[in-house]
Amino acid sequence: MAHTVEWNVRLHLFEEEGTTKARVMLDTGTTELVGHGVAHRSPDDMDVPEIGDELAAGRALHDLGRQLVRVAAQDIESVGAAGTGRGDLPETGWPLPDQPPKG
């Protein structure tokens, strides 16, 4: 069975005085999630805005990814399918750091 969908992702970066903040928004058409990330430049480091952008965006995407895996795990449980029992998907291979094993 073929299945094709389009999800929209928007990433916003804000930098001020050595701190870069990122907000990434995912709209699947049925679910909206928002991930956040922050990067702080040490006063001793060179001012290279791209590095702050990369770190903050990467952290925001990582946050969004954890949320998406959590939603998928909840969906697996809601349809009565066998999951790992840890709140993450079998494909992840490792438990997420903020998700201790249940039981």
MDTraj code that builds the backbone (N, CA, C; nanometers):
import mdtraj as md
import numpy as np

residues = "MET ALA HIS THR VAL GLU TRP ASN VAL ARG LEU HIS LEU PHE GLU GLU GLU GLY THR THR LYS ALA ARG VAL MET LEU ASP THR GLY THR THR GLU LEU VAL GLY HIS GLY VAL ALA HIS ARG SER PRO ASP ASP MET ASP VAL PRO GLU ILE GLY ASP GLU LEU ALA ALA GLY ARG ALA LEU HIS ASP LEU GLY ARG GLN LEU VAL ARG VAL ALA ALA GLN ASP ILE GLU SER VAL GLY ALA ALA GLY THR GLY ARG GLY ASP LEU PRO GLU THR GLY TRP PRO LEU PRO ASP GLN PRO PRO LYS GLY".split()
xyz = np.array([
    [0.0843, -0.1170, 0.0000],
    [0.0000, 0.0000, 0.0000],
    [0.0895, 0.1242, 0.0000],
    [0.0746, 0.2062, -0.1006],
    [0.1529, 0.3294, -0.1115],
    [0.0980, 0.4340, -0.0146],
    [0.1886, 0.5112, 0.0417],
    [0.1504, 0.6157, 0.1370],
    [0.2461, 0.7328, 0.1162],
    [0.1924, 0.8452, 0.0778],
    [0.2743, 0.9648, 0.0583],
    [0.2092, 1.0813, 0.1303],
    [0.2879, 1.1507, 0.2117],
    [0.2401, 1.2708, 0.2805],
    [0.3505, 1.3756, 0.2753],
    [0.3126, 1.4970, 0.3012],
    [0.4100, 1.6055, 0.3102],
    [0.3971, 1.6708, 0.4461],
    [0.5084, 1.6805, 0.5165],
    [0.5111, 1.7484, 0.6454],
    [0.5861, 1.8798, 0.6263],
    [0.5404, 1.9827, 0.6943],
    [0.6048, 2.1138, 0.6861],
    [0.6868, 2.1395, 0.8108],
    [0.8103, 2.1833, 0.7888],
    [0.9017, 2.2151, 0.8981],
    [0.9521, 2.3573, 0.8775],
    [0.9470, 2.4361, 0.9848],
    [1.0023, 2.5717, 0.9803],
    [1.0998, 2.5873, 1.0947],
    [1.2143, 2.6447, 1.0651],
    [1.3188, 2.6649, 1.1639],
    [1.3493, 2.8135, 1.1742],
    [1.3425, 2.8658, 1.2959],
    [1.3719, 3.0073, 1.3210],
    [1.4920, 3.0158, 1.4143],
    [1.5858, 3.1050, 1.3816],
    [1.7052, 3.1270, 1.4635],
    [1.7082, 3.2720, 1.5099],
    [1.7440, 3.2903, 1.6363],
    [1.7524, 3.4234, 1.6967],
    [1.8858, 3.4316, 1.7702],
    [1.9650, 3.5339, 1.7417],
    [2.0945, 3.5497, 1.8086],
    [2.1019, 3.6862, 1.8738],
    [2.1493, 3.6862, 1.9987],
    [2.1669, 3.8119, 2.0704],
    [2.2738, 3.7942, 2.1770],
    [2.3768, 3.8773, 2.1695],
    [2.4824, 3.8827, 2.2701],
    [2.5395, 3.7450, 2.3046],
    [2.5792, 3.6703, 2.2027],
    [2.6463, 3.5431, 2.2257],
    [2.5556, 3.4248, 2.2542],
    [2.4253, 3.4451, 2.2488],
    [2.3307, 3.3352, 2.2700],
    [2.2447, 3.3209, 2.1455],
    [2.2401, 3.1991, 2.0939],
    [2.1554, 3.1701, 1.9781],
    [2.0447, 3.0775, 2.0228],
    [1.9227, 3.1120, 1.9877],
    [1.8062, 3.0285, 2.0187],
    [1.7448, 2.9823, 1.8883],
    [1.6980, 2.8577, 1.8889],
    [1.6329, 2.8022, 1.7705],
    [1.4973, 2.7473, 1.8100],
    [1.4027, 2.7639, 1.7193],
    [1.2698, 2.7058, 1.7362],
    [1.2348, 2.6382, 1.6045],
    [1.2050, 2.5093, 1.6103],
    [1.1673, 2.4349, 1.4911],
    [1.0246, 2.3854, 1.5096],
    [0.9420, 2.4092, 1.4085],
    [0.8014, 2.3718, 1.4164],
    [0.7715, 2.2678, 1.3091],
    [0.7074, 2.1601, 1.3490],
    [0.6663, 2.0536, 1.2584],
    [0.5147, 2.0490, 1.2540],
    [0.4595, 2.0526, 1.1342],
    [0.3153, 2.0395, 1.1144],
    [0.2938, 1.9205, 1.0226],
    [0.2369, 1.8122, 1.0777],
    [0.2132, 1.6909, 0.9990],
    [0.0754, 1.6910, 0.9342],
    [-0.0030, 1.7923, 0.9634],
    [-0.1410, 1.7952, 0.9175],
    [-0.2364, 1.7468, 1.0247],
    [-0.1866, 1.6599, 1.1128],
    [-0.2673, 1.6123, 1.2256],
    [-0.2024, 1.6434, 1.3590],
    [-0.0738, 1.6706, 1.3576],
    [0.0010, 1.6974, 1.4804],
    [0.0935, 1.8160, 1.4576],
    [0.1056, 1.9013, 1.5583],
    [0.2018, 2.0109, 1.5546],
    [0.2933, 1.9957, 1.6740],
    [0.4232, 1.9960, 1.6484],
    [0.5238, 1.9864, 1.7543],
    [0.6215, 2.1016, 1.7393],
    [0.6784, 2.1449, 1.8528],
    [0.7763, 2.2533, 1.8517],
    [0.8980, 2.2086, 1.9316],
    [1.0153, 2.2170, 1.8706],
    [1.1404, 2.1854, 1.9387],
    [1.2179, 2.3124, 1.9642],
    [1.2954, 2.3114, 2.0734],
    [1.3739, 2.4290, 2.1117],
    [1.5197, 2.3906, 2.1324],
    [1.6078, 2.4814, 2.0999],
    [1.7505, 2.4608, 2.1231],
    [1.8190, 2.5928, 2.1501],
    [1.9264, 2.5871, 2.2292],
    [2.0018, 2.7074, 2.2657],
    [2.1506, 2.6769, 2.2561],
    [2.2264, 2.7755, 2.2129],
    [2.3725, 2.7668, 2.2128],
    [2.4270, 2.8952, 2.2728],
    [2.5247, 2.8811, 2.3615],
    [2.5878, 2.9975, 2.4262],
    [2.7339, 3.0037, 2.3838],
    [2.7768, 3.1205, 2.3391],
    [2.9167, 3.1412, 2.3038],
    [2.9929, 3.1895, 2.4261],
    [3.1046, 3.1259, 2.4507],
    [3.1910, 3.1699, 2.5584],
    [3.2503, 3.3061, 2.5206],
    [3.2659, 3.3972, 2.6167],
    [3.3247, 3.5282, 2.5853],
    [3.4662, 3.5171, 2.5282],
    [3.5339, 3.4058, 2.5546],
    [3.6702, 3.3858, 2.5047],
    [3.6732, 3.3326, 2.3614],
    [3.5588, 3.2845, 2.3104],
    [3.5533, 3.2262, 2.1762],
    [3.5358, 3.3330, 2.0698],
    [3.5819, 3.3009, 1.9488],
    [3.5608, 3.3891, 1.8341],
    [3.4112, 3.3993, 1.8066],
    [3.3695, 3.5122, 1.7533],
    [3.2283, 3.5313, 1.7181],
    [3.2049, 3.4746, 1.5779],
    [3.1567, 3.3504, 1.5736],
    [3.1259, 3.2835, 1.4468],
    [2.9781, 3.2441, 1.4532],
    [2.8889, 3.3314, 1.4060],
    [2.7451, 3.3066, 1.4193],
    [2.6993, 3.1722, 1.3634],
    [2.7644, 3.1241, 1.2565],
    [2.7234, 2.9972, 1.1965],
    [2.7322, 2.8810, 1.2955],
    [2.8316, 2.8859, 1.3837],
    [2.8481, 2.7780, 1.4809],
    [2.7320, 2.7786, 1.5797],
    [2.6956, 2.8958, 1.6280],
    [2.5809, 2.9062, 1.7180],
    [2.4525, 2.8604, 1.6500],
    [2.4379, 2.8980, 1.5215],
    [2.3202, 2.8554, 1.4457],
    [2.3145, 2.7033, 1.4365],
    [2.4274, 2.6432, 1.4029],
    [2.4324, 2.4975, 1.3868],
    [2.4015, 2.4255, 1.5174],
    [2.4627, 2.4718, 1.6260],
    [2.4382, 2.4074, 1.7550],
    [2.2943, 2.4242, 1.8012],
    [2.2434, 2.5463, 1.7957],
    [2.1063, 2.5710, 1.8407],
    [2.0061, 2.4957, 1.7527],
    [2.0264, 2.4974, 1.6208],
    [1.9356, 2.4268, 1.5306],
    [1.9434, 2.2766, 1.5530],
    [2.0638, 2.2239, 1.5687],
    [2.0793, 2.0812, 1.5944],
    [2.0112, 2.0388, 1.7227],
    [2.0239, 2.1208, 1.8255],
    [1.9589, 2.0894, 1.9534],
    [1.8072, 2.0983, 1.9426],
    [1.7568, 2.1947, 1.8664],
    [1.6126, 2.2064, 1.8464],
    [1.5594, 2.0869, 1.7680],
    [1.6323, 2.0448, 1.6643],
    [1.5909, 1.9290, 1.5860],
    [1.5964, 1.8012, 1.6698],
    [1.6969, 1.7914, 1.7557],
    [1.7073, 1.6762, 1.8457],
    [1.5884, 1.6734, 1.9415],
    [1.5530, 1.7884, 1.9957],
    [1.4358, 1.7988, 2.0838],
    [1.3095, 1.7574, 2.0087],
    [1.2938, 1.8065, 1.8870],
    [1.1783, 1.7713, 1.8054],
    [1.1764, 1.6216, 1.7761],
    [1.2909, 1.5653, 1.7446],
    [1.2994, 1.4224, 1.7166],
    [1.2577, 1.3378, 1.8354],
    [1.3015, 1.3764, 1.9557],
    [1.2614, 1.3027, 2.0769],
    [1.1103, 1.3094, 2.0954],
    [1.0536, 1.4266, 2.0721],
    [0.9084, 1.4408, 2.0855],
    [0.8352, 1.3533, 1.9843],
    [0.8852, 1.3498, 1.8618],
    [0.8204, 1.2715, 1.7570],
    [0.8271, 1.1219, 1.7880],
    [0.9392, 1.0756, 1.8392],
    [0.9519, 0.9351, 1.8788],
    [0.8561, 0.9047, 1.9934],
    [0.8428, 0.9979, 2.0870],
    [0.7509, 0.9798, 2.1997],
    [0.6061, 0.9688, 2.1504],
    [0.5674, 1.0554, 2.0560],
    [0.4326, 1.0508, 1.9998],
    [0.4103, 0.9173, 1.9288],
    [0.5089, 0.8729, 1.8527],
    [0.4965, 0.7446, 1.7823],
    [0.4806, 0.6297, 1.8811],
    [0.5563, 0.6331, 1.9907],
    [0.5450, 0.5282, 2.0923],
    [0.4061, 0.5277, 2.1546],
    [0.3511, 0.6458, 2.1804],
    [0.2152, 0.6546, 2.2339],
    [0.1139, 0.6011, 2.1337],
    [0.1357, 0.6298, 2.0056],
    [0.0462, 0.5791, 1.9021],
    [0.0549, 0.4271, 1.8923],
    [0.1742, 0.3724, 1.9057],
    [0.1922, 0.2271, 1.9033],
    [0.1124, 0.1639, 2.0169],
    [0.1256, 0.2221, 2.1364],
    [0.0534, 0.1689, 2.2523],
    [-0.0973, 0.1837, 2.2350],
    [-0.1417, 0.2940, 2.1738],
    [-0.2861, 0.3185, 2.1620],
    [-0.3543, 0.2213, 2.0659],
    [-0.2787, 0.1646, 1.9724],
    [-0.3386, 0.0672, 1.8806],
    [-0.3141, -0.0761, 1.9269],
    [-0.2540, -0.0897, 2.0446],
    [-0.2354, -0.2226, 2.1022],
    [-0.1209, -0.3007, 2.0424],
    [-0.0332, -0.2349, 1.9680],
    [0.0817, -0.3046, 1.9098],
    [0.1897, -0.3237, 2.0154],
    [0.2692, -0.4258, 1.9975],
    [0.3788, -0.4532, 2.0907],
    [0.4916, -0.3550, 2.0661],
    [0.5300, -0.2840, 2.1695],
    [0.6439, -0.1930, 2.1620],
    [0.7577, -0.2487, 2.2438],
    [0.8528, -0.1651, 2.2762],
    [0.9680, -0.2088, 2.3539],
    [0.9388, -0.2052, 2.5028],
    [0.8287, -0.1366, 2.5418],
    [0.7995, -0.1227, 2.6837],
    [0.8797, -0.0122, 2.7495],
    [0.9625, 0.0562, 2.6720],
    [1.0466, 0.1623, 2.7273],
    [1.0005, 0.2994, 2.6821],
    [0.8976, 0.3065, 2.5982],
    [0.8510, 0.4358, 2.5502],
    [0.9226, 0.4837, 2.4255],
    [1.0143, 0.4015, 2.3709],
    [1.0787, 0.4397, 2.2460],
    [1.0502, 0.3327, 2.1417],
    [1.0834, 0.3606, 2.0184],
    [1.0564, 0.2671, 1.9106],
    [1.1698, 0.1657, 1.8986],
    [1.1398, 0.0448, 1.8545],
    [1.2445, -0.0555, 1.8390],
    [1.3586, -0.0095, 1.7493],
    [1.3301, 0.0724, 1.6471],
    [1.4345, 0.1154, 1.5544],
    [1.5396, 0.2054, 1.6192],
    [1.5092, 0.2651, 1.7338],
    [1.6068, 0.3541, 1.7943],
    [1.7248, 0.2776, 1.8499],
    [1.7037, 0.1540, 1.8924],
    [1.8135, 0.0711, 1.9395],
    [1.8560, 0.0977, 2.0826],
    [1.8457, 0.2207, 2.1282],
    [1.8887, 0.2568, 2.2628],
    [1.7780, 0.3381, 2.3291],
    [1.7577, 0.3232, 2.4597],
    [1.6576, 0.4071, 2.5265],
    [1.7013, 0.5526, 2.5207],
    [1.6037, 0.6414, 2.5085],
    [1.6353, 0.7837, 2.5086],
    [1.6790, 0.8249, 2.6485],
    [1.7744, 0.9171, 2.6613],
    [1.8269, 0.9567, 2.7912],
    [1.7220, 1.0029, 2.8901],
    [1.6174, 1.0710, 2.8423],
    [1.5160, 1.1221, 2.9346],
    [1.3994, 1.0232, 2.9501],
    [1.4160, 0.9004, 2.9041],
    [1.3104, 0.8006, 2.9109],
    [1.3634, 0.6751, 2.9809],
    [1.3650, 0.6702, 3.1134],
    [1.4116, 0.5493, 3.1813],
    [1.3212, 0.4323, 3.1505],
    [1.3767, 0.3108, 3.1468],
    [1.2929, 0.1925, 3.1206],
    [1.1812, 0.1816, 3.2220],
    [1.0632, 0.1376, 3.1756],
    [0.9492, 0.1192, 3.2642],
    [0.9598, -0.0159, 3.3334],
    [0.8986, -0.0233, 3.4524],
    [0.8780, -0.1513, 3.5150],
    [0.9813, -0.1998, 3.6013],
])
top = md.Topology()
chain = top.add_chain()
for i, resn in enumerate(residues, 1):
    res = top.add_residue(resn, chain, resSeq=i)
    for name in ("N", "CA", "C"):
        top.add_atom(name, md.element.get_by_symbol(name[0]), res)
traj = md.Trajectory(xyz[None], top)
